[in-house]
Amino acid sequence: MIALNRLAVLALVAISCDRPSPAPDQTKGAEQAASSDAAARAKPSGSGVLPDRAADGPTHGTKTASLSQLVARDGLLSGRLGGSPATPVRIILSTKHSPLAYGPPVAFYRVAERIQPGLTPLTQLRAFTLGALSQAASDDTTRRYLENNARVLADGTVRVAVVHLPPAPLRRVDVADLTQGGLAWSWESKLVSRQTVPPDATSMLASYQALLMVDYVLGNLARRYALVDEKQKRLVAAEDNDVFTPRGVEGAVSDGLVRLSRFMTYPAAIAERLPGLDRDTVAQLLRSRGENLVTPKQVEEIISRKQSIQKLIETRIKQRGKAKALALP
């Protein structure tokens, strides 16, 4: 019996010796890869900023940058992003009271870029650790605001929308105010006229129409203000960028489609871009980090509203001809 046991042991040893052992370099590489992968899943990056793959939309990269000089005033957060020179930014925070607050400005930006590039400043969906946000705070008041209000996810991060503010001081205009003599009134007067639009006014008028179109397509009932860039002769929408506002905001634009229906001419570039804003494109644009920024029903609403604008343009082309109906750039 003892002899049989010895034979069995020798056989097992022989079998194990016949099996090839992994090379030392392969074993070491596998252990390092597994360790790195586990560490990446276990905690955010050392800077406190998570890489934002695909979260900035298809036209933007994955570069991360740190926040600094973060200040909270009256519930609004502003600061600077990146190195030298740092970019002034507005931070729209996911809070305990409003956990999805970051979504509307990001969704607005992405659709606006497809309809009129440059209408809205770059707006990114980012994830920062609460520690990184607190470290960027300029004072104790801001740190307390973050600690009391920020909604921290299970992975230790806080979702935020980062709005890159225009570098130059721009004039604020109330686009809801159609009082005679005001800027919005002057734009409306030119657009409802059958007279040829003055060449020096075409860019600004196209920008104003783009703002009305984007607001209507996205169900934005919060629009009150925009910024006038006199140098570029255009509007910049850096605030009031909402999607599917649950109820009208007092004093805001509430008649976007009515205004658009009165115009005698429209931007040719927007007329060319609108067909490309199809259902699949919208759904892809408004999905980030595995979540939808709008509901499937709202995607359908966006398509329906876009088609309403297309019908306005098509009707005007039939009435006036393409050259006159699409006289704006």
Order of alpha helices (4+ residues) and beta strands (2+ residues): alpha-alpha-beta-beta-beta-alpha-beta-alpha-alpha-beta-beta-alpha-alpha-beta-beta-alpha-alpha-alpha-beta-beta-alpha-alpha
